[in-house]
Amino acid sequence: MTIWRLEVLRLVRTRRLVAIIGIYLFFGLTGPLTARYLGAILGRFATEGVRVDFPPPVPADGIAQFAGNASQIGLLVVVLVASSALAFDARREMAVFLRTRVTGVRAIVIPAYVVNSGAAIAGLVLGSLAAWYETVVLLGGLPVGSMLLGVALGALFLAFVVALVGFVAALVRGVLATAGIAIVTVLILAVIANIPHLGRWLPTSLVGALPSRVRDGAPVDYLPATVVTVVLTVATMAGAVRFGGRREL
């Protein structure tokens, strides 16, 4: 059995793939519903004499609801699943089994990265399609080009996050430690992104690309973050292979 097949089977048989796709589909279906009926729902709970007014929802609101939830809960699930796969040294028996069957750690890290990042991107794509459909039905049409570009930028961000998990896993051994450090790193990047003129260069700015694009955000706004994200993804994967290869069991 090849490492590639092992990673696919582990993702499928442990239901981790179902968890990733399920969470994105859930938010994809419920996000536009929330945007459409939030005003009516809150209005029912308003106390007597208090009036709750919301502006009429627009199609971009449905995508924004999906993206907001997916960038939090969905990202957390992706990090946990990727940490379980890439922090293989956390289980000595698994580490020995894998390392003694390949000539280098690259043959372990690359399949784990590709399979898990592919699962994360598949979840994002399916969730986005569900949100797109629900939004068109409930709120109106969306620009096709903007949606496709927003999803592509979101996929690039997920590819970076999984690469970051792989790099952290090469430095620490535990699955929870890997997930925790990766999440904290992403949060720190998100905080730094609030600094004027700096956020447009950071990968975390790609999280808001999908809702921003459907609100007529200019594609050039995400060019600096796209370039930096590609460079960091390659660098963190190279670091994962290098430091993972130096680790002793």
Backbone as JSON, one array per atom type, in Angstrom:
{
  "sequence": "MTIWRLEVLRLVRTRRLVAIIGIYLFFGLTGPLTARYLGAILGRFATEGVRVDFPPPVPADGIAQFAGNASQIGLLVVVLVASSALAFDARREMAVFLRTRVTGVRAIVIPAYVVNSGAAIAGLVLGSLAAWYETVVLLGGLPVGSMLLGVALGALFLAFVVALVGFVAALVRGVLATAGIAIVTVLILAVIANIPHLGRWLPTSLVGALPSRVRDGAPVDYLPATVVTVVLTVATMAGAVRFGGRREL",
  "N": [[0.84, -1.2, 0.0], [0.63, 2.17, -0.91], [1.87, 5.35, 0.35], [0.25, 7.42, -0.44], [-2.26, 6.18, -0.93], [-2.73, 5.26, 1.64], [-3.08, 7.66, 3.06], [-5.41, 8.66, 1.87], [-7.27, 6.63, 2.51], [-7.19, 6.8, 5.29], [-8.26, 9.31, 5.69], [-10.83, 8.97, 4.71], [-11.96, 6.65, 5.96], [-11.89, 7.25, 8.66], [-13.81, 9.12, 8.84], [-13.12, 11.77, 8.69], [-13.09, 13.23, 6.37], [-15.81, 13.44, 5.9], [-16.47, 15.08, 8.03], [-15.17, 17.49, 7.38], [-16.31, 18.22, 4.84], [-18.99, 18.16, 5.55], [-19.28, 20.24, 7.48], [-18.75, 22.54, 6.0], [-20.75, 22.36, 4.03], [-22.99, 22.56, 5.65], [-22.87, 25.22, 6.66], [-22.91, 26.46, 4.21], [-25.5, 26.0, 3.35], [-27.07, 27.08, 5.39], [-26.16, 29.7, 5.78], [-27.08, 31.69, 3.76], [-29.83, 31.42, 4.36], [-29.95, 32.43, 6.95], [-29.17, 35.08, 6.48], [-31.32, 35.9, 4.94], [-33.63, 35.64, 6.59], [-33.02, 36.69, 9.08], [-33.72, 39.24, 10.08], [-36.52, 38.98, 10.36], [-36.68, 36.93, 12.23], [-35.39, 37.98, 14.53], [-37.09, 40.1, 14.92], [-39.38, 38.89, 15.92], [-38.68, 38.33, 18.49], [-38.45, 40.71, 19.69], [-39.12, 43.07, 22.27], [-42.23, 44.46, 23.5], [-43.16, 47.44, 21.99], [-40.67, 47.98, 21.08], [-38.91, 48.38, 18.14], [-37.4, 46.55, 15.6], [-35.29, 47.1, 13.03], [-33.95, 46.13, 9.97], [-31.81, 46.52, 7.19], [-32.92, 45.69, 3.88], [-31.97, 42.44, 2.86], [-29.24, 41.67, 0.67], [-27.84, 39.86, -2.18], [-25.05, 39.57, -1.64], [-24.98, 39.45, 1.11], [-25.78, 36.88, 1.83], [-23.6, 35.3, 1.0], [-21.65, 36.44, 2.58], [-22.47, 35.66, 5.15], [-22.08, 32.89, 4.99], [-19.27, 32.8, 4.48], [-18.25, 34.01, 6.79], [-18.89, 32.17, 8.86], [-17.68, 29.83, 7.88], [-15.0, 30.55, 7.81], [-14.3, 30.43, 10.42], [-15.38, 28.16, 12.13], [-15.18, 26.15, 10.16], [-12.49, 26.42, 9.39], [-11.24, 25.73, 11.79], [-11.89, 22.99, 11.99], [-10.54, 22.02, 9.74], [-7.86, 22.53, 10.46], [-7.56, 20.84, 12.7], [-7.99, 18.29, 11.57], [-5.91, 18.21, 9.65], [-3.72, 18.43, 11.35], [-3.82, 16.01, 12.71], [-3.03, 14.28, 10.7], [-0.54, 15.25, 9.73], [1.06, 15.53, 11.96], [2.45, 13.08, 12.47], [4.51, 12.03, 13.96], [3.68, 12.16, 16.52], [2.63, 9.81, 17.37], [4.46, 7.18, 18.2], [4.59, 4.53, 17.2], [3.27, 4.76, 14.73], [4.96, 6.61, 13.52], [7.36, 5.17, 13.29], [6.49, 3.1, 11.65], [5.86, 4.48, 9.27], [8.23, 5.95, 8.6], [10.17, 4.0, 8.23], [9.55, 2.89, 5.86], [9.98, 4.5, 3.73], [12.26, 6.51, 1.79], [12.8, 9.06, 2.57], [11.54, 11.83, 4.54], [10.02, 13.47, 3.01], [8.44, 11.91, 1.34], [6.4, 11.23, 3.0], [5.31, 13.58, 4.05], [4.47, 15.14, 1.81], [2.33, 13.62, 0.47], [0.48, 13.6, 2.64], [0.02, 16.31, 2.95], [-1.04, 17.08, 0.41], [-3.37, 15.48, 0.19], [-4.88, 16.26, 2.45], [-5.09, 19.06, 2.19], [-6.41, 19.06, -0.23], [-8.84, 17.91, 0.55], [-9.79, 19.91, 2.25], [-10.09, 22.05, 0.46], [-11.97, 20.93, -1.25], [-14.15, 20.8, 0.48], [-14.57, 23.56, 0.9], [-15.24, 24.38, -1.72], [-17.59, 22.89, -2.27], [-19.23, 23.82, -0.19], [-19.34, 26.52, -0.91], [-20.65, 26.35, -3.37], [-23.13, 25.4, -2.49], [-23.92, 27.59, -0.9], [-24.02, 29.51, -2.88], [-26.11, 28.58, -4.54], [-28.3, 28.64, -2.7], [-28.33, 31.36, -2.15], [-28.94, 32.51, -4.65], [-31.52, 31.51, -4.99], [-32.89, 32.6, -2.77], [-32.13, 35.29, -2.45], [-31.15, 36.46, -4.77], [-29.27, 36.86, -7.9], [-25.69, 36.27, -8.39], [-22.47, 37.59, -9.3], [-20.71, 35.65, -11.59], [-17.94, 35.49, -12.24], [-16.75, 36.87, -10.07], [-17.48, 35.24, -7.92], [-16.13, 32.84, -8.55], [-13.44, 33.67, -8.51], [-13.24, 34.53, -5.85], [-13.65, 32.09, -4.46], [-11.41, 30.69, -5.37], [-9.31, 32.19, -4.23], [-9.89, 31.8, -1.56], [-9.42, 29.05, -1.44], [-6.67, 29.01, -1.86], [-5.82, 30.19, 0.51], [-6.54, 28.17, 2.36], [-4.83, 26.15, 1.5], [-2.41, 27.27, 2.26], [-2.77, 27.3, 5.07], [-2.84, 24.55, 5.73], [-0.26, 23.87, 4.95], [1.12, 25.41, 6.81], [0.39, 24.03, 9.13], [1.75, 21.64, 8.63], [4.4, 22.55, 8.82], [4.54, 23.4, 11.5], [4.06, 20.94, 12.71], [6.44, 19.66, 12.2], [8.07, 20.78, 14.03], [7.04, 20.45, 16.58], [5.67, 17.72, 18.55], [3.1, 16.79, 19.41], [-0.37, 16.32, 18.52], [-2.45, 18.05, 19.36], [-0.88, 20.17, 20.24], [0.28, 20.97, 17.85], [-2.03, 21.75, 16.38], [-2.95, 23.81, 18.05], [-0.83, 25.73, 18.05], [-0.77, 26.35, 15.33], [-3.33, 27.49, 14.94], [-3.19, 29.7, 16.69], [-1.16, 31.11, 15.41], [-2.41, 31.81, 13.0], [-4.4, 33.46, 14.04], [-2.84, 35.52, 15.1], [-1.78, 36.56, 12.74], [-4.15, 37.5, 11.68], [-4.76, 39.54, 13.46], [-2.57, 41.26, 13.08], [-3.15, 41.98, 10.53], [-4.9, 44.06, 10.75], [-3.44, 46.34, 10.88], [-2.87, 49.37, 9.23], [-2.21, 49.37, 5.72], [-0.71, 47.09, 5.88], [-2.17, 44.77, 6.13], [-3.08, 44.01, 3.59], [-1.06, 42.51, 2.55], [-0.95, 40.12, 3.83], [-1.7, 36.6, 4.32], [-4.13, 36.15, 5.64], [-5.89, 38.06, 4.74], [-7.08, 37.01, 2.55], [-9.18, 35.56, 3.44], [-11.47, 37.11, 3.55], [-11.95, 37.48, 0.89], [-13.93, 36.28, -0.74], [-16.62, 37.24, 0.11], [-16.04, 39.95, -0.28], [-15.42, 40.18, -3.0], [-17.88, 39.65, -4.25], [-19.15, 41.88, -3.54], [-18.2, 43.75, -5.23], [-15.45, 44.17, -4.89], [-12.15, 45.09, -5.85], [-10.15, 43.01, -7.93], [-7.38, 43.4, -7.95], [-6.77, 44.2, -5.43], [-6.15, 41.99, -3.92], [-3.84, 40.98, -4.89], [-1.17, 41.42, -3.73], [-1.39, 39.89, -1.3], [-1.91, 37.39, -2.38], [0.48, 36.73, -3.74], [2.31, 36.72, -1.58], [1.17, 34.69, -0.03], [1.45, 32.4, -1.67], [4.25, 32.23, -1.73], [4.82, 31.85, 1.01], [3.49, 29.45, 1.44], [4.96, 27.59, -0.1], [7.42, 27.92, 1.2], [6.88, 27.13, 3.88], [6.19, 24.46, 3.49], [8.59, 23.47, 2.48], [10.13, 23.89, 4.75], [8.81, 22.12, 6.49], [9.49, 19.64, 5.4], [12.29, 19.72, 5.61], [12.9, 20.15, 8.42], [11.4, 18.08, 9.48], [12.75, 15.9, 8.46], [15.09, 15.98, 9.91], [14.44, 15.23, 12.45], [14.68, 13.09, 15.26], [13.52, 9.86, 16.18]],
  "CA": [[0.0, 0.0, 0.0], [1.42, 3.39, -1.0], [1.55, 6.39, 1.32], [-0.89, 8.18, -0.98], [-3.49, 5.43, -0.66], [-2.91, 5.24, 3.09], [-3.63, 8.95, 3.49], [-6.81, 8.74, 1.41], [-8.07, 5.72, 3.32], [-7.28, 7.32, 6.65], [-9.17, 10.45, 5.67], [-12.19, 8.52, 4.42], [-12.46, 5.67, 6.92], [-12.05, 7.88, 9.97], [-14.91, 10.09, 8.68], [-12.63, 13.15, 8.74], [-13.55, 13.87, 5.14], [-17.22, 13.77, 6.12], [-16.52, 16.22, 8.95], [-14.79, 18.71, 6.65], [-17.32, 18.56, 3.84], [-20.26, 18.39, 6.24], [-19.34, 21.55, 8.14], [-18.85, 23.57, 4.96], [-22.08, 22.28, 3.43], [-23.96, 23.06, 6.63], [-22.85, 26.68, 6.63], [-23.3, 26.89, 2.88], [-26.96, 25.94, 3.24], [-27.73, 27.9, 6.41], [-25.74, 31.09, 5.72], [-28.07, 32.52, 3.06], [-31.1, 31.41, 5.09], [-29.81, 33.38, 8.06], [-29.19, 36.44, 5.93], [-32.66, 36.21, 4.42], [-34.7, 35.68, 7.59], [-32.53, 37.15, 10.38], [-34.53, 40.36, 10.54], [-37.84, 38.5, 10.79], [-36.52, 36.12, 13.44], [-35.13, 38.88, 15.65], [-38.28, 40.91, 15.14], [-40.34, 38.13, 16.73], [-38.24, 38.31, 19.89], [-38.38, 42.08, 20.19], [-40.08, 43.37, 23.32], [-43.32, 45.32, 23.06], [-42.79, 48.84, 21.87], [-39.32, 48.09, 20.5], [-38.95, 48.02, 16.73], [-36.12, 46.1, 15.08], [-35.25, 47.33, 11.59], [-32.75, 45.71, 9.26], [-31.89, 46.83, 5.76], [-33.26, 44.5, 3.07], [-30.76, 41.68, 2.52], [-28.82, 41.61, -0.73], [-27.15, 38.59, -2.41], [-23.74, 39.51, -1.0], [-25.15, 39.13, 2.54], [-25.82, 35.43, 1.97], [-22.23, 34.8, 0.89], [-20.92, 36.92, 3.76], [-22.82, 34.8, 6.27], [-21.37, 31.62, 4.8], [-17.83, 32.98, 4.62], [-17.93, 34.29, 8.18], [-18.93, 30.94, 9.65], [-16.71, 28.88, 7.34], [-13.65, 30.98, 8.14], [-14.07, 30.18, 11.84], [-15.58, 26.75, 12.49], [-14.62, 25.31, 9.11], [-11.03, 26.48, 9.49], [-10.83, 24.96, 12.97], [-11.98, 21.57, 11.65], [-9.45, 21.74, 8.8], [-6.6, 22.5, 11.2], [-7.54, 19.64, 13.54], [-7.82, 17.12, 10.71], [-4.57, 18.26, 9.08], [-2.76, 18.16, 12.43], [-3.83, 14.57, 12.98], [-2.33, 13.59, 9.62], [0.82, 15.72, 9.54], [1.83, 15.3, 13.19], [2.52, 11.62, 12.59], [5.49, 11.67, 14.97], [3.05, 12.16, 17.83], [2.43, 8.39, 17.71], [5.74, 6.56, 17.88], [4.41, 3.34, 16.36], [2.96, 5.23, 13.39], [6.15, 7.25, 12.97], [8.3, 4.11, 12.91], [5.91, 2.4, 10.51], [5.96, 5.29, 8.06], [9.6, 6.36, 8.29], [10.99, 2.85, 7.82], [9.07, 2.41, 4.56], [10.28, 5.49, 2.71], [13.66, 6.93, 1.79], [12.89, 10.38, 3.16], [10.28, 12.28, 5.12], [9.25, 14.12, 1.95], [7.47, 10.94, 0.82], [5.3, 11.16, 3.96], [4.71, 14.9, 4.22], [3.8, 15.62, 0.6], [0.99, 13.02, 0.32], [-0.42, 14.06, 3.7], [-0.35, 17.7, 2.65], [-1.9, 17.16, -0.78], [-4.66, 14.87, 0.46], [-5.65, 17.04, 3.42], [-5.43, 20.35, 1.6], [-7.43, 18.77, -1.23], [-10.11, 17.71, 1.26], [-10.23, 21.22, 2.73], [-10.53, 22.83, -0.69], [-13.22, 20.33, -1.71], [-15.19, 21.26, 1.39], [-14.85, 24.97, 0.6], [-15.91, 24.48, -3.01], [-18.96, 22.38, -2.14], [-19.97, 24.76, 0.64], [-19.57, 27.74, -1.69], [-21.7, 26.05, -4.34], [-24.4, 25.36, -1.76], [-24.27, 28.97, -0.55], [-24.35, 30.18, -4.15], [-27.45, 28.14, -4.92], [-29.27, 29.16, -1.75], [-28.38, 32.81, -2.31], [-29.68, 32.81, -5.88], [-32.93, 31.19, -4.76], [-33.51, 33.42, -1.72], [-31.77, 36.71, -2.44], [-30.87, 36.98, -6.11], [-28.08, 36.35, -8.58], [-24.35, 36.69, -8.02], [-21.54, 37.61, -10.45], [-20.01, 34.37, -11.69], [-16.5, 35.68, -12.16], [-16.38, 37.25, -8.72], [-17.61, 34.05, -7.08], [-15.06, 31.89, -8.85], [-12.18, 34.22, -8.01], [-13.29, 34.49, -4.38], [-13.44, 30.71, -4.03], [-10.01, 30.35, -5.66], [-8.46, 32.83, -3.22], [-10.13, 31.08, -0.31], [-8.72, 27.76, -1.54], [-5.25, 29.29, -1.67], [-5.61, 30.39, 1.94], [-6.59, 26.87, 3.02], [-3.59, 25.46, 1.16], [-1.39, 27.84, 3.15], [-3.01, 26.88, 6.45], [-2.42, 23.16, 5.87], [1.2, 23.91, 4.9], [1.55, 25.91, 8.12], [0.24, 22.91, 10.06], [2.86, 20.73, 8.38], [5.63, 23.15, 9.35], [4.48, 23.33, 12.97], [4.17, 19.53, 13.09], [7.85, 19.28, 12.13], [8.77, 21.4, 15.15], [6.52, 19.88, 17.82], [5.23, 16.34, 18.33], [1.71, 16.51, 19.72], [-1.41, 16.75, 17.59], [-3.1, 19.23, 19.91], [0.1, 21.26, 20.23], [0.38, 21.42, 16.46], [-3.25, 22.48, 16.05], [-3.02, 25.03, 18.85], [0.14, 26.71, 17.56], [-1.21, 26.79, 14.0], [-4.48, 28.39, 15.1], [-2.71, 30.95, 17.28], [-0.42, 31.82, 14.37], [-3.39, 32.41, 12.09], [-5.04, 34.55, 14.77], [-1.88, 36.62, 15.17], [-1.76, 37.17, 11.41], [-5.4, 38.24, 11.51], [-4.65, 40.78, 14.25], [-1.61, 42.13, 12.39], [-3.79, 42.45, 9.3], [-5.64, 45.29, 11.02], [-2.53, 47.48, 10.76], [-3.05, 49.97, 7.89], [-1.26, 49.13, 4.63], [0.0, 45.83, 6.08], [-3.09, 43.65, 5.99], [-3.24, 43.57, 2.19], [0.06, 41.64, 2.22], [-0.98, 38.91, 4.66], [-2.61, 35.55, 3.83], [-5.46, 36.19, 6.26], [-6.78, 38.95, 3.99], [-7.79, 36.21, 1.55], [-10.39, 35.0, 4.05], [-12.6, 37.96, 3.18], [-11.97, 37.73, -0.55], [-15.18, 35.84, -1.35], [-17.69, 38.24, 0.26], [-15.62, 41.24, -0.83], [-15.5, 40.14, -4.46], [-19.27, 39.75, -4.7], [-19.55, 43.27, -3.27], [-17.47, 44.56, -6.2], [-14.08, 44.46, -4.51], [-11.26, 45.01, -7.01], [-9.26, 41.85, -7.86], [-5.99, 43.8, -7.71], [-6.58, 44.39, -4.0], [-5.67, 40.75, -3.31], [-2.62, 40.53, -5.55], [-0.04, 41.28, -2.79], [-1.61, 38.76, -0.4], [-1.81, 36.17, -3.17], [1.9, 36.45, -3.96], [2.91, 36.36, -0.29], [0.63, 33.39, 0.4], [2.11, 31.36, -2.46], [5.64, 32.12, -1.26], [4.82, 31.27, 2.35], [3.07, 28.04, 1.34], [6.13, 26.83, -0.56], [8.46, 27.99, 2.23], [6.52, 26.32, 5.03], [6.29, 23.05, 3.11], [10.02, 23.15, 2.44], [10.55, 23.79, 6.14], [8.26, 20.9, 7.07], [10.3, 18.52, 4.93], [13.65, 19.84, 6.14], [12.95, 19.93, 9.85], [10.88, 16.74, 9.75], [13.8, 14.93, 8.15], [16.14, 16.02, 10.93], [13.94, 14.8, 13.75], [14.96, 11.72, 15.68], [12.39, 9.21, 16.8]],
  "C": [[0.88, 1.25, 0.0], [1.0, 4.38, 0.09], [0.33, 7.2, 0.86], [-2.21, 7.47, -0.67], [-3.77, 5.38, 0.83], [-3.54, 6.54, 3.58], [-5.09, 9.1, 3.08], [-7.7, 7.86, 2.26], [-8.24, 6.23, 4.74], [-8.26, 8.48, 6.72], [-10.62, 10.0, 5.51], [-12.74, 7.63, 5.54], [-12.62, 6.23, 8.32], [-13.15, 8.95, 9.97], [-14.43, 11.54, 8.78], [-13.04, 13.91, 7.49], [-15.0, 14.29, 5.28], [-17.34, 15.0, 7.02], [-16.2, 17.52, 8.22], [-15.88, 19.14, 5.68], [-18.65, 18.91, 4.51], [-20.36, 19.78, 6.85], [-19.45, 22.67, 7.12], [-20.22, 23.55, 4.28], [-23.14, 22.84, 4.37], [-24.02, 24.58, 6.59], [-23.21, 27.23, 5.26], [-24.8, 26.93, 2.71], [-27.65, 26.88, 4.22], [-27.34, 29.38, 6.35], [-26.73, 32.0, 5.01], [-29.43, 32.54, 3.74], [-31.07, 32.4, 6.24], [-29.88, 34.81, 7.57], [-30.59, 36.84, 5.48], [-33.67, 36.44, 5.53], [-34.25, 36.2, 8.95], [-33.39, 38.29, 10.92], [-35.88, 39.91, 11.06], [-37.74, 37.71, 12.09], [-36.3, 37.02, 14.65], [-36.33, 39.75, 15.96], [-39.31, 40.21, 16.01], [-39.98, 38.15, 18.21], [-38.12, 39.71, 20.48], [-39.46, 42.32, 21.24], [-41.12, 44.37, 22.8], [-42.87, 46.78, 23.06], [-41.42, 49.06, 21.27], [-39.39, 47.59, 19.06], [-37.55, 47.68, 16.25], [-36.15, 46.23, 13.57], [-33.9, 46.88, 11.03], [-32.89, 46.11, 7.81], [-32.22, 45.56, 4.97], [-31.99, 43.75, 2.68], [-30.5, 41.67, 1.02], [-28.05, 40.3, -0.94], [-25.8, 38.48, -1.72], [-23.84, 39.14, 0.47], [-25.18, 37.62, 2.76], [-24.44, 34.82, 1.91], [-21.41, 35.23, 2.09], [-21.22, 36.07, 4.98], [-22.1, 33.46, 6.18], [-19.88, 31.78, 5.07], [-17.43, 33.25, 6.06], [-17.9, 33.05, 9.04], [-17.86, 29.95, 9.19], [-15.29, 29.24, 7.73], [-13.32, 30.76, 9.61], [-14.17, 28.69, 12.15], [-14.96, 25.83, 11.44], [-13.11, 25.27, 9.17], [-10.53, 25.68, 10.67], [-10.85, 23.46, 12.68], [-10.83, 21.18, 10.71], [-8.11, 21.62, 9.55], [-6.49, 21.23, 12.05], [-7.31, 18.38, 12.7], [-6.41, 17.08, 10.13], [-3.52, 17.96, 10.14], [-2.68, 16.67, 12.74], [-3.03, 13.8, 11.94], [-0.85, 13.97, 9.57], [1.68, 15.58, 10.8], [1.94, 13.8, 13.45], [3.54, 11.17, 13.62], [4.92, 11.67, 16.38], [2.78, 10.74, 18.31], [3.67, 7.63, 17.25], [5.58, 5.37, 16.94], [4.12, 3.74, 14.92], [4.19, 5.85, 12.73], [7.16, 6.2, 12.5], [7.8, 3.38, 11.67], [6.11, 3.17, 9.22], [7.41, 5.56, 7.66], [10.47, 5.2, 7.8], [10.57, 2.31, 6.46], [9.32, 3.4, 3.42], [11.74, 5.9, 2.83], [13.86, 8.31, 2.42], [11.54, 10.85, 3.63], [9.42, 13.01, 4.09], [8.15, 13.19, 1.43], [6.29, 10.75, 1.76], [4.55, 12.49, 3.99], [3.91, 15.34, 3.0], [2.44, 14.96, 0.4], [0.0, 13.49, 1.38], [-0.89, 15.48, 3.43], [-1.34, 17.77, 1.5], [-3.3, 16.61, -0.49], [-5.5, 15.73, 1.39], [-6.0, 18.43, 2.91], [-6.49, 20.17, 0.5], [-8.8, 18.58, -0.61], [-10.67, 19.05, 1.73], [-10.77, 22.06, 1.59], [-11.84, 22.27, -1.25], [-14.38, 20.76, -0.83], [-15.58, 22.7, 1.11], [-15.63, 25.11, -0.7], [-17.37, 24.03, -2.91], [-19.81, 23.32, -1.28], [-20.29, 26.04, -0.11], [-20.66, 27.53, -2.73], [-23.07, 26.0, -3.68], [-24.86, 26.77, -1.39], [-24.68, 29.76, -1.78], [-25.77, 29.84, -4.57], [-28.51, 28.74, -4.01], [-29.43, 30.68, -1.91], [-29.18, 33.2, -3.54], [-31.17, 32.58, -5.67], [-33.6, 32.21, -3.82], [-33.29, 34.92, -1.89], [-31.5, 37.3, -3.83], [-29.55, 36.48, -6.65], [-26.79, 36.96, -8.08], [-23.45, 36.7, -9.25], [-20.68, 36.36, -10.48], [-18.51, 34.54, -11.53], [-16.03, 36.02, -10.77], [-16.46, 36.06, -7.77], [-16.45, 33.09, -7.3], [-13.71, 32.38, -8.33], [-12.13, 34.2, -6.49], [-13.05, 33.1, -3.84], [-11.99, 30.29, -4.24], [-9.07, 30.95, -4.62], [-8.65, 32.18, -1.86], [-9.44, 29.73, -0.29], [-7.22, 27.93, -1.33], [-4.94, 29.5, -0.19], [-5.62, 29.07, 2.69], [-5.34, 26.06, 2.73], [-2.44, 25.97, 2.01], [-1.55, 27.35, 4.57], [-2.55, 25.44, 6.67], [-0.89, 23.06, 5.8], [1.77, 24.41, 6.22], [1.45, 24.82, 9.18], [1.38, 21.93, 9.89], [4.17, 21.24, 8.94], [5.66, 23.07, 10.87], [4.66, 21.89, 13.44], [5.61, 19.04, 13.04], [8.65, 19.83, 13.3], [8.32, 20.84, 16.5], [5.95, 18.49, 17.52], [3.73, 16.13, 18.5], [0.74, 17.03, 18.69], [-2.08, 18.02, 18.09], [-2.16, 20.43, 19.94], [0.24, 21.84, 18.83], [-0.83, 22.26, 16.08], [-3.31, 23.82, 16.78], [-2.08, 26.11, 18.33], [-0.27, 27.24, 16.19], [-2.36, 27.78, 14.1], [-4.05, 29.73, 15.68], [-1.94, 31.77, 16.24], [-1.36, 32.51, 13.39], [-4.08, 33.6, 12.76], [-4.13, 35.77, 14.87], [-1.8, 37.34, 13.83], [-3.02, 37.99, 11.17], [-5.37, 39.56, 12.28], [-3.71, 41.77, 13.56], [-2.23, 42.73, 11.13], [-4.59, 43.73, 9.49], [-4.76, 46.53, 10.95], [-2.66, 48.06, 9.34], [-1.87, 49.67, 6.96], [-0.48, 47.82, 4.79], [-0.89, 44.63, 5.81], [-3.2, 43.12, 4.57], [-2.11, 42.66, 1.74], [-0.02, 40.28, 2.92], [-1.98, 37.89, 4.13], [-4.01, 35.66, 4.41], [-6.41, 37.14, 5.54], [-7.56, 38.19, 2.94], [-9.06, 35.6, 2.11], [-11.61, 35.8, 3.63], [-12.72, 38.2, 1.7], [-13.32, 37.37, -1.17], [-16.3, 36.86, -1.14], [-17.33, 39.6, -0.32], [-15.76, 41.27, -2.34], [-16.94, 40.28, -4.94], [-19.86, 41.12, -4.37], [-18.75, 44.24, -4.15], [-16.09, 45.0, -5.72], [-13.16, 44.26, -5.73], [-10.32, 43.82, -6.88], [-7.83, 42.22, -7.51], [-5.72, 43.99, -6.23], [-5.95, 43.17, -3.33], [-4.39, 40.23, -3.96], [-1.44, 40.43, -4.59], [-0.19, 40.08, -1.86], [-1.49, 37.43, -1.13], [-0.35, 35.77, -3.37], [2.57, 36.0, -2.66], [2.44, 34.99, 0.17], [1.27, 32.24, -0.36], [3.53, 31.13, -1.97], [5.69, 31.45, 0.1], [4.4, 29.79, 2.34], [4.23, 27.16, 0.91], [7.2, 26.79, 0.53], [8.13, 27.11, 3.42], [6.55, 24.83, 4.71], [7.74, 22.61, 3.03], [10.57, 23.01, 3.86], [10.05, 22.52, 6.81], [9.09, 19.68, 6.67], [11.69, 18.55, 5.55], [13.73, 19.52, 7.62], [12.41, 18.56, 10.24], [11.92, 15.67, 9.47], [14.91, 14.89, 9.17], [15.72, 15.44, 12.27], [14.31, 13.34, 14.02], [13.75, 11.14, 16.37], [12.62, 9.02, 18.3]]
}
